[in-house]
């Protein structure tokens, strides 16, 4: 009897949807004397590649039927895959029923994820891309990895072939176990995608939530240098924080870099004009729009130069030499932009530690994507806070009405405020943040902090706007702002103290707008 670890690959079954590299892989197997079994389109591709192929129907004695829906689902295949070759009963049954062993299975599956994600795909098309025989063969071979090898990834072909050539057509038990682990992850991802497609048609918050994530990259370290870290993207997601992002220079990304990049990209996409956001510790410490991205950067940086040191900078226009020259005067961890001129890249090369990222992603965030936060042993899942209220939905509640310029200033501050950690206060002037109060336990402290930040940076608050992500429970916060020179306030309202707050605004002669929707960001 054969012992685990001693299996020589004599027969392989190949049936793939993605035919990348399959002819070359099969040719390598054939050169080692391996018999090739195959089905349908894979068999045709191998024969066209000049290879001898034994059809699965000849192996099983049963034809492919129902348009190929039934072709590998046969006892002779699964007995050949699942037989324990060190088990007397299994070997006797194999001999009695003339079972031929299958030593290697190379299978990848119908493109369910790609079909389900395709705009306009019908339910029938999606369902027809649910593979049945493929996952069953993969699981059978993976379960019996002691005697059978399973290959699901074209990227593995070369390494598998090399080991077979080096070891006399044998694969080590360790390699087979590693391939089995990859195979079970592959089918788990496939099944989770199918499950997700069905449940999302019926329930936004299903009783059982299944998602698969695939590693995009290892990270330099976690939140702290002693913590290991990696970044994973949800399998099948239309886009993610590093999709279509190309690193052009600098060190590898860290955990905190990716967190800040996520905040930066979500914030900058709020603006059509040239815009810049500087993120530090997952909060904007400076945001501005301008006639050019260099102007926007200068105004954003001026909001809080001390906090901007070592921040993540995101812009929505090309970085040119003028902008690069401004960047070289500061220390930043990451700069991300849609593109960089050759001259700018040459200049930024003087900062070898600066991570330079080119953002080629042109797709918008999926509005149906859920926002997920990890807690001990579970997840908190909610609708993503997308979009902002239209001006027509807002209510001017003071005697003094805002001018058009003041409306523009308030709406800018409101956009930024949505992306600041609660309790959030944003002060803005000339379409640039001039003071940000974030993450304070009381709202009045956030107001006080924002004012102190503005004064420390030498920014003028005369005629500035203030945005608050939630209502003011008392009039003390607005009064601090008024005393500092604020003339317009935008906030959700909804407090029992609203009449008192509005009365204080009227007494100060400022304008106040209620949005009737809050934007907490914990």
C-alpha positions in Angstrom: 0.0 0.0 0.0 1.0 3.6 -0.6 1.9 5.7 2.4 1.0 9.5 2.6 3.9 11.4 1.2 4.9 8.7 -1.3 2.4 9.4 -4.1 3.7 9.7 -7.6 1.5 11.7 -10.0 0.5 9.4 -12.8 -2.9 10.8 -13.7 -4.2 14.4 -13.7 -7.7 15.8 -14.3 -7.7 19.3 -15.7 -11.0 21.3 -16.0 -10.6 25.1 -15.9 -12.7 28.2 -16.7 -9.6 30.5 -16.6 -7.3 28.8 -19.2 -4.3 31.1 -18.5 -1.2 28.9 -18.6 -3.2 25.6 -18.7 -1.6 24.3 -22.0 1.9 24.9 -20.7 1.1 23.3 -17.4 -0.4 20.3 -19.1 2.5 20.0 -21.4 4.8 19.9 -18.4 2.8 17.2 -16.8 2.8 15.2 -20.0 6.5 15.4 -20.3 6.7 13.6 -16.9 4.5 10.8 -18.2 1.3 12.0 -16.6 -1.9 10.9 -18.2 -4.2 13.9 -18.9 -8.0 13.7 -18.3 -10.1 16.7 -19.3 -13.6 18.0 -20.1 -15.3 20.2 -22.6 -13.5 23.4 -23.5 -10.3 22.5 -21.5 -9.9 19.3 -23.4 -10.3 21.2 -26.7 -7.7 23.7 -25.7 -5.2 21.0 -24.7 -5.8 19.1 -28.0 -5.3 22.3 -30.0 -2.0 22.6 -28.1 -1.0 19.2 -29.5 -1.5 17.2 -26.3 -3.1 13.7 -26.0 -6.1 14.0 -23.8 -8.4 11.3 -22.4 -12.0 12.5 -22.2 -13.7 12.3 -18.8 -16.7 10.4 -20.4 -14.2 7.7 -21.5 -12.9 7.5 -17.9 -16.3 7.3 -16.3 -18.2 5.4 -19.1 -20.9 8.1 -18.8 -21.4 11.0 -21.3 -21.6 14.7 -20.5 -25.3 15.6 -20.4 -27.6 18.6 -19.9 -25.3 21.0 -21.7 -22.3 20.1 -19.6 -24.2 20.6 -16.2 -23.4 16.9 -15.5 -20.0 15.7 -16.5 -17.7 15.1 -13.6 -20.3 14.2 -11.0 -19.6 10.4 -11.2 -18.6 7.8 -8.5 -15.5 6.7 -10.5 -14.1 10.2 -10.4 -14.8 10.7 -6.7 -13.7 7.2 -5.7 -10.4 7.9 -7.6 -10.0 11.1 -5.7 -11.1 10.1 -2.2 -9.6 6.6 -1.9 -7.3 6.3 1.1 -4.5 4.3 -0.5 -3.3 3.0 2.9 -6.7 1.5 3.7 -7.3 -2.1 2.7 -11.0 -1.7 2.4 -10.7 1.3 0.1 -8.2 -0.5 -2.1 -10.3 -3.6 -2.3 -13.4 -1.5 -3.3 -11.3 0.3 -5.9 -10.2 -3.0 -7.4 -13.7 -4.5 -7.4 -15.2 -1.5 -9.2 -12.3 -0.9 -11.5 -11.6 2.5 -10.0 -8.6 4.4 -11.5 -6.9 6.8 -9.1 -6.6 10.5 -9.9 -3.4 11.9 -8.4 -3.7 15.6 -9.3 -6.7 17.9 -9.9 -6.3 21.2 -11.6 -9.6 23.1 -11.5 -10.8 26.7 -11.4 -14.4 27.7 -11.4 -17.0 29.5 -13.5 -16.6 33.3 -13.1 -19.5 33.9 -10.7 -18.1 37.0 -9.1 -17.3 38.7 -12.4 -20.7 37.8 -13.8 -22.6 39.0 -10.7 -20.7 42.3 -10.7 -21.3 43.0 -14.4 -23.8 45.7 -15.0 -26.9 44.4 -16.7 -26.2 40.7 -15.9 -29.5 38.8 -15.6 -30.4 36.5 -12.7 -30.3 33.6 -15.2 -26.7 34.5 -16.3 -25.5 34.8 -12.7 -27.1 31.5 -11.7 -25.7 29.6 -14.7 -22.2 30.7 -13.4 -22.7 28.8 -10.2 -20.2 25.9 -10.5 -21.2 22.6 -9.0 -18.8 19.9 -10.2 -15.7 22.1 -9.9 -16.0 22.9 -6.2 -16.9 19.2 -5.5 -13.8 18.0 -7.2 -11.6 20.6 -5.5 -13.0 19.7 -2.0 -12.6 16.0 -2.6 -9.0 16.3 -3.7 -8.2 18.8 -0.9 -9.8 16.5 1.7 -7.6 13.6 0.5 -4.4 15.7 0.3 -2.6 12.8 1.9 -2.7 11.1 -1.5 -4.0 13.7 -4.0 -2.8 17.2 -5.1 -5.2 20.0 -6.0 -4.2 23.1 -7.9 -6.7 26.0 -8.2 -4.4 29.0 -9.0 -2.6 29.5 -12.3 0.1 31.3 -10.4 1.0 28.0 -8.8 1.6 26.1 -12.0 5.3 26.9 -12.4 6.2 26.0 -8.8 4.2 22.7 -8.9 5.8 21.7 -12.2 9.3 22.5 -10.9 8.8 20.4 -7.8 7.4 17.5 -9.9 10.4 17.7 -12.2 12.9 17.8 -9.3 11.3 15.0 -7.3 10.5 12.4 -10.0 6.9 13.4 -10.5 6.2 13.6 -6.8 4.8 16.4 -4.7 5.7 16.5 -1.0 3.1 16.0 1.7 3.8 19.6 2.8 3.2 21.0 -0.6 -0.1 19.0 -1.0 -1.3 20.3 2.4 -0.5 23.9 1.4 -2.3 23.4 -1.9 -5.3 22.0 0.0 -5.4 25.0 2.3 -5.4 27.3 -0.7 -8.2 25.2 -2.3 -10.5 25.4 0.7 -10.0 29.1 0.9 -10.8 29.3 -2.8 -14.1 27.4 -2.6 -15.0 29.3 0.6 -14.6 32.6 -1.2 -16.7 31.3 -4.1 -19.5 30.0 -1.8 -19.5 33.3 0.2 -19.9 35.3 -3.0 -22.9 33.2 -4.0 -24.4 33.4 -0.6 -23.9 37.2 -0.5 -25.6 37.6 -3.9 -28.7 35.7 -2.8 -29.1 37.3 0.6 -28.5 40.8 -0.6 -31.4 40.4 -3.0 -33.6 39.7 0.0 -32.2 41.3 3.1 -29.9 44.3 3.7 -28.9 42.8 7.1 -29.1 39.0 6.7 -29.2 36.6 9.6 -25.8 35.2 8.5 -23.2 37.4 6.9 -20.4 35.8 4.8 -17.6 37.8 3.2 -14.2 36.7 1.9 -11.2 39.0 2.0 -8.0 38.6 0.0 -4.6 40.0 0.9 -3.5 43.0 -1.1 -0.3 43.7 0.6 1.7 43.2 3.8 2.2 46.4 5.7 5.3 47.8 7.4 3.7 47.4 10.8 0.4 47.9 12.6 -0.7 50.9 14.7 2.5 50.4 16.6 5.8 49.0 15.4 5.5 45.9 17.5 2.2 44.9 15.8 2.3 43.0 12.5 -0.2 44.0 9.9 -1.5 43.4 6.4 -4.2 45.0 4.2 -7.1 42.8 2.8 -9.7 43.9 0.3 -13.2 42.3 0.2 -13.2 39.7 -2.6 -15.3 40.9 -5.5 -15.5 44.5 -4.3 -15.8 47.0 -7.2 -13.1 49.2 -5.7 -11.2 49.6 -2.4 -8.8 52.1 -0.8 -5.8 50.8 -2.7 -7.5 49.8 -6.0 -5.8 51.3 -9.0 -3.3 52.9 -6.7 0.4 52.7 -7.9 3.3 53.5 -5.6 5.9 55.6 -7.4 8.3 56.1 -4.5 9.0 55.9 -0.8 8.9 53.3 1.9 6.2 50.6 2.2 2.9 51.6 3.6 2.0 51.2 7.2 -1.3 50.4 8.9 -1.9 54.0 9.9 -1.0 55.2 6.4 -3.9 53.1 4.9 -6.3 54.3 7.5 -5.5 57.9 6.8 -5.5 57.3 3.1 -9.1 56.0 3.4 -10.2 59.2 5.2 -8.3 61.4 2.8 -9.8 59.9 -0.3 -13.4 59.9 1.0 -13.0 63.6 2.0 -11.4 64.9 -1.2 -14.0 63.2 -3.4 -16.6 65.6 -1.9 -15.1 68.4 -4.0 -15.2 69.3 -7.8 -12.8 72.2 -7.5 -9.1 71.7 -6.9 -8.9 70.4 -3.4 -6.5 69.3 -0.8 -7.0 67.4 2.5 -4.2 66.8 5.1 -5.0 63.9 7.4 -3.3 63.2 10.7 -4.4 60.4 13.1 -7.4 59.8 10.9 -8.7 63.4 11.2 -8.4 66.3 8.8 -6.1 68.9 10.2 -6.4 71.0 7.1 -8.8 71.1 4.1 -9.2 73.7 1.3 -10.2 74.3 -2.2 -8.6 76.8 -4.5 -7.9 78.1 -8.0 -5.2 75.5 -8.2 -4.2 72.5 -6.2 -1.1 74.3 -5.0 -3.3 77.1 -3.6 -5.5 74.5 -2.0 -2.5 72.8 -0.4 -1.1 76.1 0.9 -4.4 77.0 2.5 -5.0 73.6 4.0 -1.5 73.5 5.4 -1.9 77.0 7.0 -4.9 75.7 9.1 -2.6 73.7 11.4 1.1 73.6 10.4 2.1 71.8 13.5 -0.4 68.9 13.1 0.2 68.7 9.4 3.8 67.6 10.1 4.0 64.0 9.0 0.5 63.9 7.6 -1.1 62.2 4.7 -1.9 64.6 1.8 -4.5 63.9 -0.8 -5.3 66.1 -3.8 -7.6 65.8 -6.8 -5.3 67.3 -9.4 -1.9 66.6 -10.9 1.1 67.4 -8.8 3.4 69.6 -10.8 6.8 71.1 -10.1 5.3 74.1 -8.3 3.4 71.9 -5.9 6.4 69.6 -5.5 8.5 72.5 -4.5 6.0 73.4 -1.8 5.9 69.8 -0.6 9.7 69.6 -0.3 9.5 72.3 2.4 7.5 70.1 4.7 7.6 66.6 6.0 4.7 64.4 4.9 4.3 60.6 5.2 2.2 60.1 2.0 1.2 62.2 -1.0 -1.6 60.8 -3.2 -2.7 62.4 -6.4 -4.3 61.4 -9.8 -0.9 62.0 -11.5 2.5 63.5 -11.2 4.6 65.3 -13.8 8.0 63.8 -14.6 9.6 67.0 -13.2 7.6 66.7 -9.9 8.6 63.1 -9.5 12.3 63.9 -10.0 12.1 66.6 -7.4 10.2 64.5 -4.9 12.9 61.8 -5.2 14.9 64.0 -2.9 12.5 62.7 -0.1 13.2 58.9 -0.2 10.9 58.3 2.8 7.9 60.0 1.3 5.4 57.5 0.0 4.3 58.8 -3.5 1.0 57.2 -4.7 -0.7 57.7 -8.0 -4.4 57.3 -7.8 -5.8 55.9 -11.1 -9.2 55.0 -9.6 -12.0 56.7 -11.5 -14.9 54.7 -10.1 -17.0 56.1 -7.3 -17.6 54.5 -3.9 -20.4 51.9 -4.1 -23.3 53.7 -2.3 -24.8 50.3 -1.2 -21.5 49.3 0.5 -22.0 48.9 4.3 -19.8 50.6 6.9 -18.2 48.0 9.2 -16.5 48.4 12.5 -14.9 45.6 14.4 -15.7 45.0 18.1 -14.8 42.2 20.4 -16.0 39.0 18.8 -18.2 40.7 16.2 -19.0 43.5 13.8 -21.1 46.6 13.9 -22.6 47.1 10.4 -24.5 50.1 9.2 -25.4 52.0 6.0 -22.5 54.1 4.9 -23.0 57.9 5.6 -23.0 58.9 1.9 -23.9 62.3 0.5 -25.0 65.5 2.1 -28.2 67.4 2.4 -29.2 69.7 -0.3 -29.4 73.4 0.5 -33.2 73.3 -0.2 -33.7 70.9 2.6 -32.0 73.2 5.1 -33.7 75.8 7.3 -32.5 79.3 8.1 -33.8 79.8 11.7 -32.4 83.3 12.5 -33.5 86.8 11.6 -30.4 87.5 9.7 -30.2 85.4 6.5 -26.9 84.2 5.1 -25.5 85.9 2.0 -24.6 83.7 -1.0 -20.9 83.9 0.0 -21.8 82.8 3.5 -23.9 79.9 2.2 -20.8 78.7 0.2 -18.6 79.0 3.3 -21.1 77.1 5.5 -21.6 74.3 2.9 -17.8 73.9 2.6 -17.4 73.6 6.4 -20.4 71.2 6.5 -18.7 68.9 3.9 -15.5 68.8 5.9 -17.2 68.4 9.3 -18.8 65.2 8.1 -15.3 63.6 7.9 -14.1 64.8 11.4 -14.3 62.5 14.4 -17.1 63.4 16.8 -17.6 65.7 18.6 -16.7 67.6 15.5 -16.4 71.4 14.9 -15.0 73.0 11.8 -14.2 76.7 11.4 -13.7 77.9 7.8 -12.8 81.1 6.0 -12.3 81.7 2.3 -13.2 78.0 1.6 -10.4 76.7 3.8 -10.5 75.2 7.2 -9.0 77.5 9.8 -9.7 75.5 12.9 -10.7 71.9 13.6 -12.0 70.5 16.9 -12.2 66.7 16.9 -12.9 63.8 19.2 -13.7 65.8 22.3 -16.1 64.4 24.9 -18.1 67.7 25.0 -19.0 69.9 22.1 -18.1 73.2 23.8 -14.5 71.8 24.2 -14.4 71.0 20.5 -15.4 74.7 19.8 -12.8 75.9 22.2 -10.1 73.6 20.6 -11.0 74.8 17.1 -10.7 78.4 18.1 -7.4 77.8 19.9 -6.1 76.0 16.8 -7.1 78.9 14.5 -5.5 81.5 16.8 -2.3 79.4 17.1 -2.0 79.4 13.3 -2.6 83.1 13.1 -5.9 82.6 11.2 -8.6 85.3 11.2 -12.0 84.2 12.4 -13.7 87.5 11.5 -16.6 86.6 9.3 -15.8 82.9 9.4 -18.3 80.0 9.4 -18.7 77.2 11.9 -20.1 73.7 11.3 -21.0 71.3 14.0 -21.7 67.6 13.2 -24.6 67.4 15.8 -26.8 69.8 17.7 -25.6 72.2 20.5 -27.1 71.1 23.8 -26.5 74.6 25.2 -25.7 78.1 23.8 -22.2 78.2 25.3 -20.5 76.7 22.2 -22.1 79.1 19.7 -21.4 82.0 22.1 -17.7 81.1 22.1 -17.7 81.1 18.3 -19.6 84.5 18.2 -17.1 86.0 20.6 -14.3 84.8 18.3 -15.8 86.5 15.2 -17.9 83.8 13.7 -20.9 85.2 11.7 -22.6 82.0 10.4 -23.3 78.6 12.0 -24.5 75.4 10.4 -25.6 72.5 12.5 -28.3 69.8 12.5 -30.5 71.1 15.3 -32.8 68.8 17.2 -31.9 69.8 20.7 -34.5 70.8 23.4 -32.3 73.9 23.7 -32.7 74.9 20.0 -34.9 77.9 20.9 -32.3 79.2 23.4 -29.4 78.6 20.9 -31.3 80.4 18.1 -32.2 83.3 20.5 -28.5 83.7 21.3 -27.7 83.7 17.6 -30.3 86.4 17.0 -29.0 88.5 19.9 -25.5 88.3 18.4 -26.8 89.2 14.9 -25.4 86.1 13.2 -27.1 83.7 10.8 -27.8 80.0 11.7 -28.9 77.2 9.5 -30.3 73.8 10.6 -29.6 70.8 8.3 -32.0 68.4 10.2 -29.5 65.6 9.8 -26.4 64.9 11.9 -23.1 63.3 10.8 -21.5 61.7 13.8 -18.2 59.9 12.9 -17.0 57.9 15.9 
